Amino acid sequence: MALIEYLERDDWRSVLRRSFEGAITLLQTDRFGRCSSAVDDIKSWLTSGGVSRVQLQLERQMKGRRLDKERQSEIRDFLEQLVQENQRSLLQLIADGIIPWNQADFLATMGIAEAEFDAMWEHISAGGNLFETWMLANGYSQDRINQIYQIIDRWLVKTELSIHTNPDEPNWN
């Protein structure tokens, strides 16, 4: 059965969770592995347009099946919850190129509004440091922030990560 048919049932939440998480697991391990049609629906939507494509397809199908407005709202909210719960896995699939990158999908996955993202980008572009700004806004003292930076620096040295500072180097980003 297609996913939308399951969403008409009383146990739709468990089916949506299993299908969403099953699709993510398959995309991480065996992208072309066999699965149920409900899992395949989500898997194909994720790989053809990410979370925003899942949302779009569910919207179309819910309207086509004439699900009541309350159920549609519950499904949207639950999908958003699943996205947040699986944020790390979704971001890794985006980073791996399995889920295509687009800003709207990234923002939906991160749970950030476009206006909020634009404000952060403007802050960064003006030379601001969001991490430090957040720590100051949450009561961290400048001494504590400096200690955190020292810990990060030691970790970078310990793991032998190097930060490229020469813009003439061909691999510099």
PyMOL commands that set and color helices and strands:
alter all, ss='L'
color gray80, all
select helices_A, chain A and resi 3-6+12-29+37-64+69-85+87-95+103-110+114-125+130-137+142-158
alter helices_A, ss='H'
color red, helices_A
deselect
rebuild
show_as cartoon
